[in-house]
Amino acid sequence: MLNPESKIMTVQQARAFRDQLQAQGKKLVFTNGCFDILHRGHVTYLSFARNQGDALCVGLNSDASVKRNKGPNRPINPEGDRAFVMASLEAVDAVVLFDENEPKELIGKIIPQVLVKGKDWAHYVSGRETVEANGGHVVLADMVEGRSTTGTIERVLKVYGTKE
């Protein structure tokens, strides 16, 4: 098994990885997210994404990006820990941190052949234009009902709350 840290890449390394796959006639799949508290919904989603091609690259929101998108109390787990956990998953071949609110710029640099997002994002898939303009396609994944990081946090607070 690879050292998970070897799967955490710079944008340039991820692009080189994509180029290497493409030279072999293989497809790189890309998806993104915060992946703050990993749960069944995430693992199911990532397995689905990986099955859409030959390798999966996950764009992972940086801590600053998560704060802007999710609020000042997030993320629960820091980006280094989230990247390590993500890279430890069998379905994931590469992890790239990004600081923007959405991965449009990152997708424009990596140019994956397949872009996967959850159906809850059907109204807007960041990077769709770039992927499709380069001959790739977008796949929308079903979500696992009742599984979300926000729901997990709410259940923990309900059970443990704040103790004084």
Phi and psi in degrees as GROMACS dihedral restraints (atoms count N, CA, C in turn):
[ dihedral_restraints ]
;  ai    aj    ak    al  type     phi  dphi    fc
    3     4     5     6     1   -66.7    20    10
    4     5     6     7     1   151.3    20    10
    6     7     8     9     1   -67.2    20    10
    7     8     9    10     1   124.4    20    10
    9    10    11    12     1   -52.5    20    10
   10    11    12    13     1   -35.6    20    10
   12    13    14    15     1   -63.4    20    10
   13    14    15    16     1   -23.7    20    10
   15    16    17    18     1   -71.8    20    10
   16    17    18    19     1   -15.4    20    10
   18    19    20    21     1   -88.6    20    10
   19    20    21    22     1   -11.3    20    10
   21    22    23    24     1   -85.4    20    10
   22    23    24    25     1   115.6    20    10
   24    25    26    27     1  -122.3    20    10
   25    26    27    28     1   158.9    20    10
   27    28    29    30     1   -79.0    20    10
   28    29    30    31     1   169.0    20    10
   30    31    32    33     1   -58.9    20    10
   31    32    33    34     1   -42.8    20    10
   33    34    35    36     1   -63.7    20    10
   34    35    36    37     1   -40.4    20    10
   36    37    38    39     1   -66.0    20    10
   37    38    39    40     1   -38.9    20    10
   39    40    41    42     1   -66.3    20    10
   40    41    42    43     1   -39.2    20    10
   42    43    44    45     1   -65.8    20    10
   43    44    45    46     1   -41.5    20    10
   45    46    47    48     1   -63.5    20    10
   46    47    48    49     1   -38.2    20    10
   48    49    50    51     1   -61.7    20    10
   49    50    51    52     1   -45.2    20    10
   51    52    53    54     1   -61.4    20    10
   52    53    54    55     1   -43.9    20    10
   54    55    56    57     1   -62.0    20    10
   55    56    57    58     1   -40.3    20    10
   57    58    59    60     1   -63.5    20    10
   58    59    60    61     1   -45.3    20    10
   60    61    62    63     1   -61.5    20    10
   61    62    63    64     1   -45.6    20    10
   63    64    65    66     1   -62.1    20    10
   64    65    66    67     1   -38.4    20    10
   66    67    68    69     1   -63.0    20    10
   67    68    69    70     1   -24.5    20    10
   69    70    71    72     1   -94.3    20    10
   70    71    72    73     1     6.5    20    10
   72    73    74    75     1    75.7    20    10
   73    74    75    76     1    20.6    20    10
   75    76    77    78     1  -107.2    20    10
   76    77    78    79     1   160.5    20    10
   78    79    80    81     1  -112.1    20    10
   79    80    81    82     1   135.0    20    10
   81    82    83    84     1   -94.1    20    10
   82    83    84    85     1   129.8    20    10
   84    85    86    87     1  -100.9    20    10
   85    86    87    88     1   141.9    20    10
   87    88    89    90     1  -126.1    20    10
   88    89    90    91     1   139.5    20    10
   90    91    92    93     1  -144.7    20    10
   91    92    93    94     1   171.7    20    10
   93    94    95    96     1  -149.0    20    10
   94    95    96    97     1   165.8    20    10
   96    97    98    99     1   166.7    20    10
   97    98    99   100     1   179.7    20    10
   99   100   101   102     1   -83.4    20    10
  100   101   102   103     1   -40.0    20    10
  102   103   104   105     1    46.2    20    10
  103   104   105   106     1    54.0    20    10
  105   106   107   108     1   -73.4    20    10
  106   107   108   109     1   -57.4    20    10
  108   109   110   111     1  -118.4    20    10
  109   110   111   112     1   104.8    20    10
  111   112   113   114     1   -63.7    20    10
  112   113   114   115     1   133.4    20    10
  114   115   116   117     1  -142.8    20    10
  115   116   117   118     1   177.4    20    10
  117   118   119   120     1   -54.5    20    10
  118   119   120   121     1   -40.0    20    10
  120   121   122   123     1   -59.4    20    10
  121   122   123   124     1   -43.0    20    10
  123   124   125   126     1   -62.3    20    10
  124   125   126   127     1   -48.5    20    10
  126   127   128   129     1   -63.7    20    10
  127   128   129   130     1   -41.9    20    10
  129   130   131   132     1   -61.9    20    10
  130   131   132   133     1   -45.7    20    10
  132   133   134   135     1   -61.7    20    10
  133   134   135   136     1   -46.7    20    10
  135   136   137   138     1   -66.2    20    10
  136   137   138   139     1   -37.2    20    10
  138   139   140   141     1   -64.3    20    10
  139   140   141   142     1   -42.8    20    10
  141   142   143   144     1   -59.4    20    10
  142   143   144   145     1   -47.9    20    10
  144   145   146   147     1   -59.2    20    10
  145   146   147   148     1   -46.5    20    10
  147   148   149   150     1   -59.2    20    10
  148   149   150   151     1   -34.9    20    10
  150   151   152   153     1   -73.9    20    10
  151   152   153   154     1    -3.0    20    10
  153   154   155   156     1   -87.5    20    10
  154   155   156   157     1    -3.3    20    10
  156   157   158   159     1  -165.2    20    10
  157   158   159   160     1  -153.9    20    10
  159   160   161   162     1  -101.2    20    10
  160   161   162   163     1   -19.1    20    10
  162   163   164   165     1  -155.2    20    10
  163   164   165   166     1   150.6    20    10
  165   166   167   168     1  -118.6    20    10
  166   167   168   169     1   126.7    20    10
  168   169   170   171     1  -109.8    20    10
  169   170   171   172     1   127.8    20    10
  171   172   173   174     1  -107.5    20    10
  172   173   174   175     1   121.3    20    10
  174   175   176   177     1   -83.6    20    10
  175   176   177   178     1   120.9    20    10
  177   178   179   180     1  -110.9    20    10
  178   179   180   181     1   122.1    20    10
  180   181   182   183     1   -59.8    20    10
  181   182   183   184     1   133.8    20    10
  183   184   185   186     1   -67.0    20    10
  184   185   186   187     1   168.4    20    10
  186   187   188   189     1   -57.3    20    10
  187   188   189   190     1   -43.8    20    10
  189   190   191   192     1   -63.0    20    10
  190   191   192   193     1   -41.2    20    10
  192   193   194   195     1   -64.2    20    10
  193   194   195   196     1   -42.7    20    10
  195   196   197   198     1   -61.7    20    10
  196   197   198   199     1   -44.4    20    10
  198   199   200   201     1   -58.2    20    10
  199   200   201   202     1   -43.8    20    10
  201   202   203   204     1   -66.1    20    10
  202   203   204   205     1   -37.6    20    10
  204   205   206   207     1   -84.2    20    10
  205   206   207   208     1   -34.2    20    10
  207   208   209   210     1  -112.8    20    10
  208   209   210   211     1   -13.7    20    10
  210   211   212   213     1   113.4    20    10
  211   212   213   214     1   168.5    20    10
  213   214   215   216     1   -67.6    20    10
  214   215   216   217     1   -18.4    20    10
  216   217   218   219     1   -90.8    20    10
  217   218   219   220     1     3.5    20    10
  219   220   221   222     1  -119.7    20    10
  220   221   222   223     1   155.0    20    10
  222   223   224   225     1   -79.1    20    10
  223   224   225   226     1   162.4    20    10
  225   226   227   228     1   -75.5    20    10
  226   227   228   229     1   -44.8    20    10
  228   229   230   231     1  -104.7    20    10
  229   230   231   232     1   135.6    20    10
  231   232   233   234     1   -69.2    20    10
  232   233   234   235     1   158.5    20    10
  234   235   236   237     1   -56.3    20    10
  235   236   237   238     1   -37.8    20    10
  237   238   239   240     1   -62.5    20    10
  238   239   240   241     1   -41.9    20    10
  240   241   242   243     1   -68.3    20    10
  241   242   243   244     1   -43.5    20    10
  243   244   245   246     1   -62.6    20    10
  244   245   246   247     1   -40.9    20    10
  246   247   248   249     1   -64.7    20    10
  247   248   249   250     1   -41.9    20    10
  249   250   251   252     1   -64.4    20    10
  250   251   252   253     1   -45.9    20    10
  252   253   254   255     1   -61.8    20    10
  253   254   255   256     1   -45.8    20    10
  255   256   257   258     1   -60.1    20    10
  256   257   258   259     1   -44.8    20    10
  258   259   260   261     1   -68.4    20    10
  259   260   261   262     1   -19.6    20    10
  261   262   263   264     1   -77.6    20    10
  262   263   264   265     1   -15.3    20    10
  264   265   266   267     1   -76.5    20    10
  265   266   267   268     1   137.8    20    10
  267   268   269   270     1   -59.7    20    10
  268   269   270   271     1   -35.8    20    10
  270   271   272   273     1   -70.8    20    10
  271   272   273   274     1   -17.8    20    10
  273   274   275   276     1  -100.9    20    10
  274   275   276   277     1   128.4    20    10
  276   277   278   279     1  -104.5    20    10
  277   278   279   280     1   -22.4    20    10
  279   280   281   282     1  -154.6    20    10
  280   281   282   283     1   145.4    20    10
  282   283   284   285     1  -130.4    20    10
  283   284   285   286     1   131.0    20    10
  285   286   287   288     1  -129.7    20    10
  286   287   288   289     1   123.6    20    10
  288   289   290   291     1   -76.9    20    10
  289   290   291   292     1   144.1    20    10
  291   292   293   294     1  -139.7    20    10
  292   293   294   295     1   148.9    20    10
  294   295   296   297     1  -102.3    20    10
  295   296   297   298     1   -12.0    20    10
  297   298   299   300     1   -71.7    20    10
  298   299   300   301     1   166.5    20    10
  300   301   302   303     1   -68.6    20    10
  301   302   303   304     1   -31.6    20    10
  303   304   305   306     1  -136.1    20    10
  304   305   306   307     1   161.3    20    10
  306   307   308   309     1   -88.8    20    10
  307   308   309   310     1    18.3    20    10
  309   310   311   312     1   -54.7    20    10
  310   311   312   313     1   -46.7    20    10
  312   313   314   315     1   -65.6    20    10
  313   314   315   316     1   -43.1    20    10
  315   316   317   318     1   -61.5    20    10
  316   317   318   319     1   -45.4    20    10
  318   319   320   321     1   -61.2    20    10
  319   320   321   322     1   -37.6    20    10
  321   322   323   324     1   -64.9    20    10
  322   323   324   325     1   -24.8    20    10
  324   325   326   327     1   -88.7    20    10
  325   326   327   328     1   -37.2    20    10
  327   328   329   330     1   -84.1    20    10
  328   329   330   331     1   -38.4    20    10
  330   331   332   333     1    51.2    20    10
  331   332   333   334     1    68.0    20    10
  333   334   335   336     1   -69.2    20    10
  334   335   336   337     1   159.4    20    10
  336   337   338   339     1   -83.1    20    10
  337   338   339   340     1   -24.3    20    10
  339   340   341   342     1  -132.9    20    10
  340   341   342   343     1   135.2    20    10
  342   343   344   345     1  -120.0    20    10
  343   344   345   346     1   124.2    20    10
  345   346   347   348     1  -114.8    20    10
  346   347   348   349     1   133.2    20    10
  348   349   350   351     1  -139.4    20    10
  349   350   351   352     1   158.3    20    10
  351   352   353   354     1   -69.8    20    10
  352   353   354   355     1   151.9    20    10
  354   355   356   357     1   -60.1    20    10
  355   356   357   358     1   -20.4    20    10
  357   358   359   360     1   -67.4    20    10
  358   359   360   361     1   -11.0    20    10
  360   361   362   363     1  -107.2    20    10
  361   362   363   364     1    14.9    20    10
  363   364   365   366     1   -56.5    20    10
  364   365   366   367     1   -30.9    20    10
  366   367   368   369     1   -68.7    20    10
  367   368   369   370     1   -24.8    20    10
  369   370   371   372     1  -158.5    20    10
  370   371   372   373     1   116.6    20    10
  372   373   374   375     1  -113.9    20    10
  373   374   375   376     1   106.5    20    10
  375   376   377   378     1   -60.9    20    10
  376   377   378   379     1   127.0    20    10
  378   379   380   381     1    94.1    20    10
  379   380   381   382     1    -4.6    20    10
  381   382   383   384     1   -53.3    20    10
  382   383   384   385     1   -46.9    20    10
  384   385   386   387     1   -60.0    20    10
  385   386   387   388     1   -44.0    20    10
  387   388   389   390     1   -63.8    20    10
  388   389   390   391     1   -47.7    20    10
  390   391   392   393     1   -62.8    20    10
  391   392   393   394     1   -48.3    20    10
  393   394   395   396     1   -67.8    20    10
  394   395   396   397     1   -35.9    20    10
  396   397   398   399     1   -66.0    20    10
  397   398   399   400     1   -20.3    20    10
  399   400   401   402     1  -104.4    20    10
  400   401   402   403     1    19.4    20    10
  402   403   404   405     1    86.9    20    10
  403   404   405   406     1     3.8    20    10
  405   406   407   408     1   -91.4    20    10
  406   407   408   409     1  -174.3    20    10
  408   409   410   411     1  -145.6    20    10
  409   410   411   412     1   163.6    20    10
  411   412   413   414     1  -106.8    20    10
  412   413   414   415     1   138.3    20    10
  414   415   416   417     1  -122.7    20    10
  415   416   417   418     1   131.1    20    10
  417   418   419   420     1  -100.2    20    10
  418   419   420   421     1   130.1    20    10
  420   421   422   423     1  -101.2    20    10
  421   422   423   424     1   142.7    20    10
  423   424   425   426     1   -65.6    20    10
  424   425   426   427     1   150.3    20    10
  426   427   428   429     1  -101.2    20    10
  427   428   429   430     1   151.7    20    10
  429   430   431   432     1   -83.3    20    10
  430   431   432   433     1   114.9    20    10
  432   433   434   435     1   -56.4    20    10
  433   434   435   436     1   133.8    20    10
  435   436   437   438     1    78.0    20    10
  436   437   438   439     1     9.9    20    10
  438   439   440   441     1  -119.8    20    10
  439   440   441   442     1   113.4    20    10
  441   442   443   444     1  -156.1    20    10
  442   443   444   445     1   156.7    20    10
  444   445   446   447     1   -64.3    20    10
  445   446   447   448     1   -42.8    20    10
  447   448   449   450     1   -59.7    20    10
  448   449   450   451     1   -43.0    20    10
  450   451   452   453     1   -62.4    20    10
  451   452   453   454     1   -39.6    20    10
  453   454   455   456     1   -63.1    20    10
  454   455   456   457     1   -46.2    20    10
  456   457   458   459     1   -61.3    20    10
  457   458   459   460     1   -43.0    20    10
  459   460   461   462     1   -62.3    20    10
  460   461   462   463     1   -40.1    20    10
  462   463   464   465     1   -66.0    20    10
  463   464   465   466     1   -41.0    20    10
  465   466   467   468     1   -62.6    20    10
  466   467   468   469     1   -46.0    20    10
  468   469   470   471     1   -64.1    20    10
  469   470   471   472     1   -37.2    20    10
  471   472   473   474     1   -64.3    20    10
  472   473   474   475     1   -41.9    20    10
  474   475   476   477     1   -77.0    20    10
  475   476   477   478     1   -44.8    20    10
  477   478   479   480     1  -103.2    20    10
  478   479   480   481     1   -26.8    20    10
  480   481   482   483     1    46.3    20    10
  481   482   483   484     1  -160.2    20    10
  483   484   485   486     1  -101.3    20    10
  484   485   486   487     1   129.7    20    10
  486   487   488   489     1  -103.7    20    10
  487   488   489   490     1   132.9    20    10
